[in-house]
């Protein structure tokens, strides 16, 4: 059946979030390394490790996992929006989480300096916000699709953080007929409910849409469950098992065009 709509993931599908985060870590850890006399690479490794451990220790972790908010988003998110009570808990936790992740990371390298940890905890969000990076092919692809297909953005994450990412690249949102953020909807990919909601917004059946995303466990699995064709954007040559099998696999967004005919 001919496709009427294309559904896109946001992070690391259209926006190069991994690069934005890595560059923010590089800049912040370099500042920390110079101030504390430690290795910047080792500091990043330590902070990432401490951030994951702290994040998973909070009572909000099952919620963030369900919505699709990772530990490094927590290092710069404010969590001021979202109706669920868990977002209010995250809003209160966030400043402490940021400080402790950086302070504990320093301490793991033998540097006990809470003041520096607090300073780096504020620098990282600023560095990340300064880097709204888009893949080179993103707008070329969207230009080719706009007007020919209904376009829907289906992204996991905190409502205010995902909106902030879109605000950082103001040309992006106007391409889409609908934008659905898991934290605003109340459940994240791969839940059947959020995919059904997307189909209802588009007014299509599953076979009339195609989902494009970089994560097998959310984008591809969710589409597969509901009976929609799926396209896995695998830019880095990751090896998958046969547990979750996409309809198509591509390395570059513009490889989607021939698949749509």
N, C-alpha and C positions, 0 to 999 in steps of 0.2 A: 504493500500500500504506500502511496506517495506520502512523504513527510510534509506536515503542515507547520511544525514547530521544532525549534532547537532549544534545549535546556542546557545552560552552562553552569558549572561550578565557578567560583571566583578565585580563591587562593591557589596559586601555583597552576592555574589553568589559564586565566586571563591576566591576573596580577602575579608578578614574580615575587611572592611573599618570602620565600626562602632566602632569596638574595637580599631583600630589604632587611630581614632579621639578621642575616650573617654580617652585613655591612654595619648594622647598628652595634652588634656585639664587637666587631673589629675595632670600631672607633672608641667605644666605651672601655673595652679591655685594654686598649693601648694607653688610654688615660690612666686607668687603674694601675697598669704595669709601671708606668713612669713614676707614679706617686708612691707606689709601695715597693718598687724594686723586685718585681716578680716577672715571670714570663707571661706575655699576653695570651698566647695560645693555651697555656695551662690554666690561666684564670678563666677563660671562656669555658673550658671543659669542666672546671670545678663549679662554676656558677650554673651551668646547664644541669649538672648532676644534682646540686642542692635544690635548684628550682623544681625539678621533677619530683624529688623526694618530698619537699614541703607541700607541693601542689596535691600530691596523692594522699597526704596525711590529713587534709581538711575534710570536714563532713560534706562540703560542697562538691567533692571530686566526682561522685557518681552522676550528679547533675551536669557538671561541665563536660563529662565524657559523653553523656547522652545528647547534649546540645551541640557538642563539637567545638570546644574551646580548649586549646592546648596550653601547656604551662608557659610558653614564651609569649603568647598573647596576653596571658595574665601579668606579664612583666611590664606591659604598657597600657592595658585596658583600665578604664575607670568604672565600668559596670553601672552606669547611672540610669540606664533604661532597662526595660524588660519587666513584665508584670509579676513574675514568680518571686516568691520570698527569697529564693536562693540568690537572686541577683542583688538583693539588699545585703545579704551576708557577704557576698563577693565584694561589693562596694566597700564594706567596712574592712574586709581582710586585705584588700589590694595593697594599700600603702605598707602595711607590716610585711606582707609577703615579698614585696619588692626589696625592702631594706634587708630582710633576713636572708634572702637568696644571695644577694651580693655580699653581705657581711660574712655569711657562712662560707661562701666561695673563697673569699680572702683568707678566712681563718684556716681553711683546708690547706692553704699554701703557707701557713705559718704567720699570717698577718692578722693581728687582732686589732681592728681599727673600725669601730662602728661609725665614726664620722665619715670616713672615706666610703664605707659601704652605703651609707645614706646618700652621699653625693653621687655615686655611680648609679644608684637606684633611680635617681631623678634624671641623670644624663641619658640613660638607655631609652626611655620613652621619647625624649626629644630627638635623639638620633634616629629612632624608628619612624617617627612622624615626618622627619625630613626626607624620607626615602620612599615615596610612592612609585614603585618601579613597575612598568608594564612590559610584557613581551613585545618584541619588535613586530610580530605578525598579528597581534590582537586586533588592532583597528583595521588592518587590511581585510581580515576575515569578516569582522562585523560589518564593514562596508559592503562586502560581497553578499551578505545574507539579509541585510536590512531591506525591508519592503518585499522580500520574496518569502520569508518565513516569519511566523510569530516567534519572538525571542523572549526567553524567561531566564532570569538569574536565580539560581537555587543554591544558597550558601549557608553553611553551618557557621555559627558564631554568636557572639553577643550583639544585640541590636545596635548599640551605639558604636561599638568598635568596627563592625562591618560597614556601617554607614560612614564612619570616619574614613575608612579605606576608600570608599567610593567618592567621598568629598575631596579626597586627595588627588583623584584623577577625574575631574568634573566632566570630561568628555564621555565617560564610560556609561553612566546610568541612562542617558537619553536613548541609547540604542535599544533598551529593553522595554517590552510591553508590560512586564511584571517583574518585580523583585521580591523574593521571599527569603527571609532570614530566619533561621531555625529558632533563635532565641526569642523572636517576636511571635513565631508560630506556636512554640511550646514543645516541639520535638524535632530532633535532627535526623539528617540522612544517616542510615539507610531506611528509616522507618517508613512503612507503607503509607502512613497517614500524611506525611509531608509531600510525598510524590502524588498521592491522590489529590491533595489540595492544589498542587501545581497544575495537574491535568484539568481540574475543574476551573481554575482561573483562565486557562488557555481555551477551554471548551473543546477538548479533543479526547480521543481514545488513546490508550497506550501505544498502539501500533502506528499512530500518526505523529508520534514525537520521537526524538532521539536525544539521549543525555550524554554530554561531553564533560569529562572530569579526569583528574589525575589520581584519585584514590579509589582503589579497588573495593575497599571495605565500606565505603560510603556511597560514592557516586555510582559505581558500576553495580554493586550488589543491590542497591535500592532500585535501580532501573530494571535489573534482571528480575527481581521479585515481582514487580508490578507488570512485567511483560513488555517493557519498552526496550528498543534497541539501545545499546550502550557503546560509547567510544572512549577507550582508555588512552589518554594522552601520556605517553611514556617517554619523556624527553631524555632520560638518563639511562635507558637500557636496563631497567630493573627486570629481574627474572621473577615471574609469577608461578604459582602452583596452579593446578587445575581446579582448585576449590572455588574460585570466582573467575569466570571466563567472560570477558567482554565480547560483544558482537564484532567489534573492530578494535584494532590497536594502531595508533599513529604516533609519530615522533615530533610532528610539527602541526600546529593548528590548521594550516591551510591544506593539509592532507584530508581534512574533512570534506572539502568541496566536491571532489569526485565521488565520495561516498553518498552524497545527497543527489548526485546526478544532475 
